[in-house]
Amino acid sequence: MSVQRPYGQWDSPVEADSYTQTSVQLSQVRVDEADTYWVEGNPRDQGRNTLLRSNSMGQISEVLPLIDGIRLPDVRTRVHEYGGKAYAVSEGLIVFSDGFDGRVYAFNTRDPHRKLVPLTPLGKVRYGDFEIADVRGLVYAVAEDHSNPGEPVNSLVAIPLDGRAARNAFEIVSIFSGTDFVSSPAISPDGTKLAWLSWNHPEMAWTHSTLHVGALDFEGRVSASLVLVDRPKVCVYEPRWTLNGDLIHVDDSSGWANLYRTEGFHWNEDEDALAWMGRLRTRPLHPSPRAFSHPHWQLGLHSYDNFDYENLICSWAENGTWHLGTVRLDNGMCEEWRTPWWPTGNVACFEGRVVTLADSPTHEPAIVEVSGGSSRVMRSSSQERLPEELISQAQAVSWTSSDGETVYGFYYAPKNPQFTAPEGDLPPLLVNVHGGPTSSARAGLSIGVQYWTSRGFAYLDVNYRGSTGFGRTYRERLNGHWGVLDVQDCAEGAQYLVSQGLADPARLAIRGRSSGGYTVLSALADTDVFTAGTSLFGIADLKLLEATTHKFESHYDLKLLGSDNLNDSLWIERSPIHKIDQIRAPLLLLQGSADKVVPPSQAESMYEALRGNGRAVALRIYEGEGHGFRRAENIKDSWESELSFYSQVWKLNASCPVKVEIQNL
């Protein structure tokens, strides 16, 4: 028998500890012969990133030994601040970046002495996006030099694997430089050619980027090179070589991130690049309204891989969800694999053995081996197994905006078999705004979502205009309209659910992280739809962001805002800090003290302005946390503080382990 209790006041077995004490963050899945490797971020270990391996017997172990016999490595890079690919593996040889000291190390898993070899000296250069060329005794990497004042300098370098550069940095060879950014080195199977990407301010990697291909000399340097793709407003993703030496890349010249194959890479060293270029033939593989990759906020995207000599194994986004299947290299035919799993854009393969990072409607992200018509979970991100009758599964929804365009999202209904709501009661609604804003909401199981739905909250995850996975036109709609269309889409999404009788109009909250936090603040200032809001490290002052943000994003706000003139009144008009008088709904601010992307001064200035203006506001600053919370105690507190905030604001009789202090409530 279920207990009758109002929505938002249900007791739930899904606690913050359900995540912090039983979950890890999985990323960077790769296969090396019979072994599978991945990185786990553990909130219970201060967020340290651990490299793990599953061998052919399915035995899982941490791979790397202590550094200097003192501490375990943190497999992490801070290139572009967002990091990403922090290790590479080839025939048992691992190269990785250590997040504690920033050095690059090599480790041979077949070495009985378990010895780590430093490859770079201590200093102010960050490395990542590794590509091992063991036949040449080198590893290619992106280097980001912070040694001098001003913007860091990015380049593509080759680092000797024998460790001599750890003693003499001049042994590190510059391979390519002169652009603001470089990424994605990919070496051909015969070791004679290298592909890579570059881009320049004011572009982002997903607005306009260039694909280069170079021939390597005996020492591993680029002896000649050419530009394969460089077209206005076209971005390139994930160059990767086939097993027979053709080059695959993804670009969005069609309006969708589709696959392309280039043949004819037979370079005679007596020829110049133009002669070589004349023999190359590039053609699309399976042109379609599908996205075979996604914006490279982090290094090392791996949305597809070689399945065999005739096929690629690919993942793609279509209608807001991800799919897995093969694409033939000769005719581009695509065959979707019927599997209950949705890949998250990380697919790896070795000799037909496919491993992917994926989730499903009833399973949190996991490392899954897919073979034939079956699948096997190798590692789950959570030890918490929620009973299926408790899980609120995503329902794809869409609505028509007031200016006539279709907007997408995922709706989660309140669900808990132990409780029912009184007749006529409507649930409070949380509208979630993903970050980026060039990102997207996923429909896979998230304990973070179930934390709310199992307590009687409804939840709407919005893929507002500007989100990825719906084609370039949809993504670019936000350019010049940041703080307007995203706000409109979230507000109208909430109103759509109210009109369907699925949410209480008096209890509508908006929440978001980073740029999503900016949308939260803007929505509270520019609409009267929401009666509460939570901003996690959100942007309050656009001019301050422009003055303090890091190199990678230093021009992104110009494109989103539609103005590169800081004297333009738009910078004031779109900044929530200048609209304090318009904010009447209570606001919770959650912020890390060490955030380099959105500094804590943004949250602090917003808090002081609202508090001084008599508005209801609360602020929690977490010491040592950056752009996103990694430590278990802080993740737990942020969840519980948000629950306490809504409980106080809406006068819910909810069970809250903590009580956040709200000024002026």
N, C-alpha and C positions, 0 to 999 in steps of 0.2 A: 504494500500500500504506500502510495506517495503522500507526502505532507504538503498541504496547501500553504504557500507562502508567497508574498509579492516578488515579482522579478527584481533582480539585483540584490536579493537578500538570502539567496540559497547558500547553504553550506556546501563546500566542494572538497573532494579528495585531492584536487589539483592545487598544490601549494607552490610557493616560490621555490621551496626545496626540491619539488618535483623536477625542476630544471637545474638548479645550481648544484645539487648533490648527485644527480644521476645523468647529467648531460655533458656532452663535449661538442665543440665545433669541428666539423670535418671539412677538409679541403685538399686540393692538390693531389688528386688520385692519379697514380701512374703505375704502369706495369713494366717489369723488367724480367724477361724470360718467365719463369714460373712464379716469381714473387710479385706481390702487390704492395705498393707503398702509398702512404697518405700522411697528412699532417693533422694532428688533433690539438685544438686549443682547449685547455682545461681550466674552468673557472676556479677549481679548488686548488690549483697550483699557480695562483696569481696570474692566470691567463697564459702561462707558458705554452709555446707551440712545440709539440713533440712529434718526431718522425717515427712512425710505426711501420711494421712490415708483417705481412702474412705470407708464410712460405707455402710450398706445394702441399704440405700436410695440413694446412689451415691453422698452424700455430702462429699466434700473434705476439710480437715482442717489440720493445723499444730498440731502435737500431743503433743509435750513436752512443759512444762512451763519454765519460766525463772529460771536460776540457781542463787540461793541466792537472787532472786528478782531483779537481776541486768541485766543479759544478757541472750540471747537465746543460746541454745546449738549448737555446731557444731558437727554433728554426723559423726565422722571420727576417723580412727585409722591409725597410722604410722608404724605398724608392717611391717617389710621387706621394709620399706620406701614407698612401693606402696599401702599399706593398703588393703582395700576391706571390708569384712563383719564387720561392726562397730556396729551392733545391732542384737538382737534376740527378738522375741515376742512369748508368749505362754499364751493363755487364758487371754489376756488383759494385761499381765505383760511384760513390755519392759525393757531390759537391753541394755545399750549402752555406747560407749566410747565417751567422749567429746574431740574434737580436740584442744580446747583452753588450758585446764589444764591437759589432759591426764588421768583423773580419769574415773572410771566406775561408772555409776549411774543406779538405778532401778526406774521405774515409773509404778504404777498400774493405768491403764486407767479407772478402775472402782472405784478408790478412789475419793470420792467427794472433798477431801481437796487438790487434785492436788499437792501432795508432792513428790519432788525428794529425793531419799535416796542415799547418797554416799556409794559405796560398797568398794572402795579402797582408800588408803591415797594418798596425793600428793607425787610425787617422780619421779624417773627416769625409771619406769617400764611402758611399753606400753602393752595394752591388745587389743585383737580382736578375731574374729572367735567364737563368743559366742554360747553356746548350753545350754538352760535352762533345768534343772532337778528340776522342782518346787516341785515334790513329796519329794525330799530330801532337799529342801531349798537351792539349790546350782545352780550356773551357771558355766559350764566348759568354759575355755578360753585358748587361746594361750597367754603366757606372754613373753615379750622380755625385759630383764633387762639390762639397760644401766648404771647401778650404778658404775661399775668399769671400769678402763682403758682396752683397748683392745676390742676384739669383744664382742658384747652383747650376753647374754646367753638366749636361747630360751627353754621354757618348757611348759608342759600342766598343768594347775592348776584348782582347784575348789575354787570358791569364794562364801562365805555365802551370801545369799540374804537378811539377816536381818540387814546388815550394820555394824556388829561388826568388820569386817576387816578394815573398814575405820579408826578405832581408834587403831587397833593393827594388823599390817601387818602379824604377825605370824599366824593369823587365816586363812590365805590363804594357802591351802593345795597343795603341789606338787603331781601331779598325775603321771607324766612321765617326765623324763629328761635324759640327757646323750648323746643325738644326737644333731647335729648342728641345726636342724630345726624340728618342729613339727607343724601339722595343722589338720584341718578338724575333730574335735571331733563330734561324732554322737552317741546319746544315743538310746537304743532300746525302743520299745513302752512300755514294762513292767518296764523300768528303772533299769534293772539288769545288762546290758552289755553296754560297751562303745567301739566304734571303733575310730581309729585315724590313721594318716599318719606320717611318719618321713622320713628324708633323711639327708645325710652327705655330706660335702665337699669331692671331688670337683664337686659332682653332683648337678644338678638342680632338682626341683620337677618333671619335665617332662622327665628327662633322666634316673633316677633310684630312686624309692621311695618304701617304705615298708608299708604294711597294718598290723596294730596291732588290736587285739580284747582282751578286758579284762573283767573279771567279777567284779562287784562292790559289796562291802560289805555294811552293813547297813549305814555307815557314808559316803558312796559315794566314798571311795577309791578303787583302783584296788587291789583286793585280789589275783588274778592270771591272767596271760595273755599269749597269744601266738602270733606268727607271722603267718599271713595267706598267705601273698604274699611277697616274697623277692627273686627276680630273677635278675641276671645281665641284664642290659640294658632294664629292664621292669619298667615302671612307673605306678603308681596307682592314680586314680582320684576319688573324690567324694564318699566315703563310705556313704551309707544311708540304713536304715532299712525299710523293708516292714511292712505293717500293721500287718502281722501275725508273725513277728519276724525273718524273714530271712534277710541276709545281702547282699545288692547289692553293687557292686563297678564297676568301669571302669578301664581296664588296656589295654596296647598296646602290649601284648605278641604275638598277631597274626600279628603285624605290623600296626594294626588299633586300635583306642581307642574304644573297644567294651565293652558291658555290660556282667557282670557275676553275678550269684546268688549262694550264699552259704547257705545250709540248715543244720539242725542238732544242733542248738545251745541250748542244754539242759545240763547245767553244774551242776553236783553234786559237792558240795564243798569238798567232801571227795576224789574226783578224782584230779589227776594232769593234767596239760595242755596237755600232750601227749595223755592221754586217751581221753580227750575231742576232740583233733585234729583228732583222729582216726575215730570219728563218723561224721565229717563234710564232706559234699559233695558239691563241687564247679563245676558248669557247665556254659558254655557260653549261653547267650541269644542273639539270632539273630546275629551270626557271619557274618560279611559282610565288604566290603570296605567302611565303613562309620565311621565317628568320632563322638562318642556320648558325648564327652567332649572336652576340649581344655586346653592348658597349663595354670597352675595356677600361673599367675603373681600376682594375688591378692587373698586374702582370701575369702572363701565362695562361690566357684562356685556352681551353682544350675541349671545344664543343664537338670535334670530330677526330677520327684517327684512321689509319690504314687497317682495314679488316683483312684483306689479302691483296694479291696483285690486280684483281679485277674490281674490287669494291672498297668503298669507304663505309665506316660505321659512323653515323651522324645522329645528332640531336637537333631538333628544331622547334620553334615556337609557332603555334597556329591556333588562332582563336583564344589566346590567353593561356593555353596549356602547352606543355612540352611533350615531344614524342621522340621515339628511338627507332632507327631503321637503317637500312643500307641504301647506298646510291651507287649504281654501276658507273665505272669510269668510261666505258666505251659509248654508252648511249644516254646516261643520266637517269635511267629508270630508278625510281624510288620504291622500296618495299618496306612498309612499316612493320615493325615487330610488335606482335600483340603481347603486351606485358602489362601488369597492373602498376608498373612504376613509371614515374615521370622524371626523366633525367633533369638535373639542375644545370646542365651546360658543362659538365666535366665527364668526358668519355675517354677511356683509354683501352688499347687493345694490343695483344701480342699473339701472333699466329692464330688468330681466330678466337682467342679467349677475351671476351668483352667484360670490362668492369666499369661501372658508372656510379657516380654519386647521384642519388635519386630520392624522391619521396613519393608518397601516395596519399589518397584521401584518409587512410587510416594508419599511416606509418610516418614518423618523423624522418628527416634525411638519414640515409644509410648508404654504405658502400655495398653495392649489389653486383654479383656476377650473373650475367645473363647468357644462357646457352640453350640453343634450340627454342623450345617453347617454355622452358622453365627458368627460374631465377632463384638465387640463393643469397641471403643476407650474410655478408662477411663481417660487417661491423655496423652497429647502429649508433646514431648520435645520442640516443637516450636509452637508459635501462628501464625507464618508466614505460610500462605497457598499459595504456589506458583501455578499459573495457569498451568494446565497440558501441555498446548502448549509451555510453557517456559522450561519445565523440559527435560533435556538430560538424558535419561535412560541408564543404564550400558549395554554394549554389551560384553558378554564373548568372549575373544580372547585367542589364544595360538599361539606360534611360536616355531620353532625348534632351539635350541641353536647351536652354531658352533661346539660343541662337541656331538651333536646328541640327546639331551634330550629335552623333551617337557616342556615349561615354560608357566605359566598362568597369566592372568590379566583381568582387566575390562577397556574397552575403552569408553570414553564419547565424543561424537561429539559436536562441537560448536552448540548452538541452541538459537535463539532469534527471535520470529516471527516479530519483528520490523525491522530486518536488514537482508540483504543478502551481501555476499562478491562479489567483482568484479570477472569476469570470469578469471580463471587461478590462482587466489590468493590461497595460502595454509595457514592454521592456524598455529600459534605458538603452541607448545606442551609442557605441563607440565607432567613430569614423576614423579609420587609420589612413595616414598619408605616408606612402613610402618615400625614401630618400632619393637622392640623385641630383635633380629630379628625374634624370635619365635612368630609371630603373623600372621595376615592375613588381606587382603583387603576385604571389604564387598561391595555388589552391591546395598545396600539400598540407599535411597535418603539422600544426605548430602548437606546442604546449603553451606558448604565450597567448595564442588565441583561445585555446580551451580553458585557460585560467579564467577568462571572462565569461565565456558562454556557459560554463558549468556553474557559474554563480548567478545566472539569470540575466546576463547582458546579451543584447544583440551586437553584432560586429560587422562592419562594412569595410572591406579593403578595396580602395579605389585605384583603378588604373586610369587616372585623369589624363587629359590631353598633355602630351609630353612624355608619356610612358613608352617604354620600348616593347617590342614584340608585336606591334600592330602596324608596322610599316613606317618608312621615313617620314611621310607626310603627317601622320598622327603625332610622331615624336616632335617634329619641328613646329607643330602648332603652338607650342608654348613660347617659342622665340619671340621676344618683344612683349609677351603677355604673362610673364612670370609674376605671381602675386595677384593675378586676375583670373585667368582661365582655370588654374588649379584650384583656387578658392571657389570659383563658381561651380566647378564639377563636384567638389566635395559637398558643398552646401546643397546643391540640387540633388545629389545622390541621397543625402539624408532626408530631404523633403519628399523624394520619390518613395522611400520606405515608409515615411509617415503616411503618405497618401494610400499606400497599400495596407495600412493597418498593422504594420510590423514594428513600429517604434513610437515611443512616447514623445511628442513634440516638446514637452517641458523638460525632458532629460536627454538632450543630445550633446555629446561631447566629441571633440576633434582632438586627435593625438598624432604626433609625428616626430621623426628623427631628422636632424640636420636640415637639409632643404625642406623636408616635410615639417620640421618645426617652424620654419619660416612661413609655410602655408598656414599652420595653426595660428600663429600670431596675426597674420594678415586676415584670416577668416574671422577671428574674434573682433578685429578692428573694423572690418568692412561689411560684415553681415550681422544680423541679429538672430541667426538660425541656431547657434550653439549656446548652451547655457553653462558650459565648462570646457576647458582645454588643457592639454598637457604638451609642453614643448620639451623634447629631449635634445639638448645641445643645438637649439634652433637659432636662426639668424634674426637679429632684431634691427641691426643698423647696417644697411648695404654699403654705405661709404666706409664704415669701420671695417667691414669685411674686405673691401677692396684694398684697404691700407694694410691689413694684417695677414691676409690669406697666403697660402704657400704657392709655389711656382705653378704646379700642375693645374690649379683652378683659377689662377690669377686673372684670366680673361673670360672665364666662363660666364660670370654674372653679367658682363657687358652684352654678350649675345642673348642671354635669357631676358635681360631687361630691355634690350633694344636701344641702348645708348652707351657710347664710349666717352661722353662728356660729363665729367664729374660735377660740372656746374649746372647741368640739366636738372630742372626741378623734379624730374622723374625719380631721381635718387632719394629725394626727401619724401615725395608722395607715396612711394612704394615701401618705405621703411616703417615697420610697426612702432619703433621707438618714438616716432614723431606723430603717432596717432593714439597716444595714451588716453586722451579724453574720450575716444570712441570705443575703448574697451571696457565693457561692463561685466562680462562673464568672468567668474573666478578662473585663475590661471595657476598651474603648477609648472615650475621650471626645474628640470633635472640636468645637471651639467658636470663634466669632468674638469678637474683643476688643471690638468696638463694637456688639454685639447689644443692642438696646433692648427686644426682646420677651422673650427669656430671657437675662438678663445673665450674663456669664462667671463671676460668683460662684457660680452654680449648679454649673457643671462643676468649678470649683476646689475647692469645699467637698466635693464627692463624691470627687474625686481624693485630697484630703488625708486624708479619713476612711478610705477603702479602703487607701491606702498605709500609714497608721498602724496599721491593723488587720491588716497582713500579707497583704492580698489582692492578686492580680495586677491591675494597672491601668496604663493609659497615657493621657497627655493631650497633645493638640496644640492650641495656641491660635494662631489666625491674626490677625495684627495688621491692624486696619482693616476687618475683615469684620463684617458685620451678621448678620441672621437669615437665613442662607443665604450661600453663598460665590459671589462673582462674578468673582474674579480668577483668571486661568488657572493661575498658579503654585500657588495654594492649592487649587483644584479638583483639579489633578493630584496634589498631595501628599496630599490626603485620600483619594483612591482608592488610591494606592500604599501609604499607611500602613495602610489597612484590609486590603489583601492581605498585607502584611508581618505584621500582627497575627495573622490566622488561620493563616498559615504557621508562625509560632512556636508558637502555642497548640496547634495540632493536629499539629505536627511534620511539616508538608508540605515536600516538596522543591520548592517553587515558586520561580520566578524573580521576585525582587522588586528593583526599582531602589533602594528605600530600606529602611532597617531602623528601625522604630519601637522606641523604648526602653520596655520593659514592666517596671515595678517588681514585685518579689516573684514573678516567674514561676518 
